[in-house]
Amino acid sequence: MMQKPMVSVCMITYGHEMFVRQAIEGVLMQQCAFEVEFIISNDCSPDGTDAVIRKTINRHPNGNWVNYIKHDKNLGMMPNFLYTLQKAQGKYIALCEGDDYWTDPLKLQKQVDFLEENKEYSIHSCKAEIIKDGVIEELIGDPLAKQDYILSDFFTQNNLISCTVLFRNTSLLQKYFKNIVFGDWMLYVQVISQNTNTMAYVSSDIFANYRLHQGGIMQTLVTLEDHFVTQLKQIQAIQKCIKVQYTKDDVDKIDTYCLYLFKYYFRREEYTKAICYGFKNLILIKKPSRMRVYLSFIKQHFTRN
């Protein structure tokens, strides 16, 4: 019986011809005292991504780590993400999409050592720098932010950068990944909740670069409305997945999203959508008294008009 690898690295890619070589090389340069399985899942890219992947693998001395899958039909980002996770055999799983890349050759070794020694954590993460047009611009997040994150910290906010994480391989409830954008956020929620009494740890080390470019997922959320709609879908999915108890900060955040979208659609005379966000607020935070704010806005709107 073959021994399972210590780490499975999961890389999804689509249309990353310009970036994927650097992403692959960042994984293959890892210096580890254990076996690594590297799964690359190309979601039927329309450009030259396939050729770049094959060339990079064939030329690298650690190319034998790679299990490369090229899909004949496009699955979509989330199905491809879940497909790749299902293929992972390792005790731990690391993520790196085909447009990001790792910068520390000891990333995996440091993270495995930490999780092996600290059973109270199910996820290890770290810092990353934003790179745009080939230039490193800034560190993502607050350098003075806390290091330990419990499950409730993820109820309304994603606190981790996907290209930096290593987590314990955990069976996922795939139905909760439907109709959301941030699969990694839902992943963290399920990993922490299913590995009882564990946390996520964020070190101050910088292990990766997160690339901003025109085809990236964050670049598709171009308006505040897009961002708020996406956040609310994610928050709803998390509430369906696990039992939540919101803090005041959580409630304020949900309130802000719902009220903004209610007013936005009401002013556009898209009343059905507007009312939908009023009810969404009620469903999520279960405070009927908040409806007074919505009714007051409706009254003022029609009084002015």
C-alpha positions in Angstrom: 0.0 0.0 0.0 1.4 3.4 -1.1 2.1 5.9 1.7 0.0 9.0 1.4 1.9 12.3 0.9 2.3 14.7 3.9 1.1 17.7 1.8 -1.2 18.1 -1.2 -0.8 21.4 -3.0 -4.0 22.3 -5.0 -3.7 24.7 -7.8 -6.6 25.7 -10.0 -5.9 27.6 -13.2 -7.8 29.2 -16.0 -6.4 31.7 -18.5 -3.2 32.1 -16.6 -0.8 31.8 -19.5 1.2 34.9 -18.4 1.5 33.8 -14.7 1.3 30.1 -14.2 4.9 29.3 -14.7 5.9 31.4 -11.7 3.1 29.9 -9.7 4.3 26.3 -10.5 7.9 27.1 -9.8 7.0 28.6 -6.5 5.6 25.2 -5.4 8.3 23.1 -7.0 11.1 25.0 -5.3 9.9 23.9 -1.9 12.5 22.3 0.3 10.7 19.6 2.3 11.6 16.6 4.5 8.4 14.9 3.3 6.5 13.9 0.2 4.5 16.5 -1.7 1.6 15.9 -4.1 1.1 18.8 -6.5 -2.3 18.8 -8.2 -2.8 21.3 -11.0 -6.3 21.5 -12.5 -6.6 23.4 -15.7 -10.2 24.3 -16.3 -10.1 24.2 -20.1 -8.1 27.4 -20.5 -8.7 29.0 -23.9 -5.1 30.5 -24.1 -1.7 28.9 -23.9 -1.9 27.9 -20.3 -1.7 24.2 -21.1 1.5 24.5 -23.1 3.2 26.6 -20.3 2.2 24.1 -17.6 3.6 21.1 -19.6 6.8 22.9 -20.5 7.4 24.1 -16.9 6.7 20.6 -15.4 9.0 18.8 -18.0 11.9 21.2 -17.4 11.8 21.1 -13.6 13.7 18.5 -11.5 10.7 18.2 -9.2 8.2 17.9 -12.0 7.4 14.3 -10.8 5.5 15.9 -7.9 2.8 17.0 -10.3 -0.5 15.4 -11.1 -1.7 17.5 -14.0 -5.4 17.4 -15.1 -6.6 19.3 -18.2 -10.3 19.4 -18.4 -11.9 19.0 -21.8 -14.9 21.1 -20.8 -15.0 24.2 -18.5 -16.3 23.2 -15.1 -16.4 26.7 -13.6 -14.3 28.1 -10.8 -16.1 26.6 -7.8 -16.6 23.0 -9.2 -12.9 23.0 -10.3 -11.9 24.1 -6.8 -13.9 21.3 -5.2 -12.7 18.8 -7.7 -9.1 19.6 -6.9 -9.7 19.3 -3.2 -11.4 16.0 -3.6 -8.3 14.7 -5.4 -6.0 15.6 -2.5 -4.6 12.7 -0.6 -2.3 14.5 1.8 -2.6 14.9 5.6 -2.4 18.7 4.9 -3.6 20.8 2.0 -2.1 24.0 0.7 -3.7 26.3 -1.9 -2.1 28.5 -4.6 -4.0 29.6 -7.7 -2.3 29.9 -11.0 -1.9 33.6 -10.9 -0.4 33.9 -7.4 3.0 32.5 -6.3 5.0 31.5 -3.2 8.2 33.3 -2.4 9.7 31.3 0.5 11.2 27.9 -0.3 10.6 26.8 3.3 6.9 27.7 3.3 5.5 24.2 3.5 8.2 22.9 5.9 7.6 25.7 8.4 3.8 25.3 8.2 3.8 21.5 8.6 6.2 21.8 11.5 3.8 24.3 13.2 0.6 22.2 12.7 2.4 19.0 13.8 3.4 20.6 17.0 0.3 22.6 17.7 -2.8 20.4 17.5 -5.1 23.3 18.7 -4.8 24.8 15.2 -6.3 23.4 12.0 -5.1 26.1 9.7 -1.8 27.9 9.4 -1.6 31.1 7.3 0.7 34.1 7.0 1.1 37.4 5.2 1.3 38.1 1.5 2.2 41.1 -0.6 0.1 42.5 -3.5 1.8 42.5 -6.9 0.3 44.5 -9.7 1.8 45.0 -13.2 5.0 43.2 -11.9 5.5 45.7 -9.0 5.1 44.8 -5.3 2.7 47.4 -4.0 1.8 46.7 -0.4 1.3 44.1 2.4 -2.2 42.7 2.5 -4.0 43.5 5.8 -2.9 45.0 9.1 0.6 43.9 10.1 -0.4 44.4 13.7 -3.5 42.2 13.5 -4.0 39.3 15.9 -2.6 35.9 15.2 -5.4 33.5 16.5 -8.7 33.3 14.8 -11.6 31.3 16.1 -14.7 30.1 14.2 -16.8 33.1 15.0 -14.2 35.4 13.5 -15.3 34.0 10.1 -19.0 34.6 10.4 -19.0 37.8 8.4 -15.4 38.2 7.3 -12.6 36.3 5.6 -9.4 36.8 7.6 -7.0 34.7 5.5 -5.2 34.9 2.2 -5.8 31.7 0.1 -2.3 31.5 -1.3 -0.8 31.4 2.1 -2.8 28.7 3.9 -2.0 25.1 4.9 -4.8 23.2 6.6 -5.7 19.8 7.9 -7.4 17.7 5.2 -11.1 17.7 6.1 -14.2 16.3 4.5 -16.2 19.2 3.1 -20.0 19.7 2.8 -20.0 20.7 -0.8 -23.6 21.8 -1.0 -22.7 25.0 0.9 -20.3 26.1 -1.8 -23.1 26.7 -4.3 -23.9 30.2 -5.4 -20.9 31.8 -3.5 -17.8 33.4 -4.8 -15.3 32.8 -2.0 -14.7 29.1 -1.8 -11.7 29.5 0.4 -13.7 31.4 3.0 -16.3 28.6 3.2 -13.5 26.2 3.4 -12.0 27.8 6.4 -15.3 27.8 8.2 -15.8 24.1 7.6 -12.2 23.1 8.5 -12.3 25.0 11.8 -15.9 23.8 12.7 -15.2 20.1 11.8 -11.8 20.0 13.6 -13.5 20.7 17.0 -11.9 23.3 19.3 -9.3 24.4 16.8 -8.3 27.8 15.4 -6.5 29.4 12.5 -3.1 30.9 13.1 -1.7 33.8 11.1 2.1 34.3 11.3 3.9 37.6 10.6 6.0 35.9 7.9 5.6 36.8 4.3 5.4 33.6 2.2 3.6 34.6 -1.0 2.6 37.3 -3.5 -1.1 37.8 -4.4 -1.5 39.1 -7.9 -4.0 41.7 -9.0 -4.8 41.7 -12.7 -7.7 42.2 -15.0 -8.8 38.6 -15.0 -8.6 38.0 -11.3 -11.7 37.3 -9.2 -11.4 40.4 -7.0 -11.3 42.6 -10.2 -14.8 41.4 -11.1 -16.3 43.0 -8.0 -16.0 46.5 -9.5 -18.8 48.3 -7.6 -19.7 48.6 -4.0 -23.1 46.9 -4.9 -21.2 43.9 -6.3 -19.1 43.6 -3.2 -22.0 43.9 -0.8 -24.2 41.4 -2.8 -21.3 38.9 -2.8 -20.6 39.3 0.9 -24.3 38.8 1.8 -24.5 35.6 -0.2 -21.4 34.3 1.6 -22.8 35.2 5.0 -26.1 33.5 4.3 -24.3 30.4 3.1 -22.2 30.3 6.3 -25.4 30.7 8.5 -26.9 27.7 6.7 -23.8 25.7 7.1 -23.2 26.2 10.9 -24.8 27.7 13.9 -23.9 31.3 14.3 -24.2 33.8 17.1 -23.3 37.3 15.8 -21.4 40.0 17.7 -22.4 43.6 17.5 -19.8 44.2 14.9 -21.2 41.3 12.8 -24.8 42.8 13.1 -23.5 46.3 12.1 -21.8 44.8 9.1 -24.9 42.9 7.9 -27.0 46.0 8.6 -24.7 48.2 6.5 -24.8 45.8 3.5 -28.6 45.2 3.6 -29.6 48.9 4.1 -27.2 50.1 1.4 -28.6 47.6 -1.1 -32.2 48.3 -0.1 -31.7 52.0 -0.7 -29.8 51.5 -3.9 -32.4 49.3 -5.5 -35.3 51.4 -4.2 -33.9 54.6 -5.8 -33.6 52.7 -9.0 -37.3 51.7 -8.6 -36.4 48.0 -8.5 -38.7 47.5 -5.6 -38.8 43.7 -5.5 -35.0 43.6 -5.1 -35.1 46.3 -2.5 -37.6 44.6 -0.4 -35.6 41.4 -0.7 -32.7 43.0 1.1 -35.0 44.3 3.8 -36.2 40.7 4.5 -32.6 39.4 4.2 -31.7 41.7 7.1 -34.5 40.3 9.1 -33.6 36.7 8.3 -29.9 37.1 9.1 -30.0 39.1 12.3 -33.6 38.4 13.5 -34.3 41.9 14.8 -37.8 43.1 13.7 -37.1 46.5 15.2 -34.6 47.2 12.4 -37.5 47.2 10.0 -38.4 50.7 11.3 -35.4 52.1 9.5 -36.5 50.6 6.2 -40.1 51.8 6.6 -38.9 55.3 7.5 -36.8 55.4 4.3 -39.8 54.3 2.2 -42.0 57.0 3.7 -39.4 59.7 3.1 -38.8 58.5 -0.4 -42.5 58.8 -1.4 -42.9 62.0 0.5 -40.1 63.7 -1.5 -41.5 62.3 -4.7 
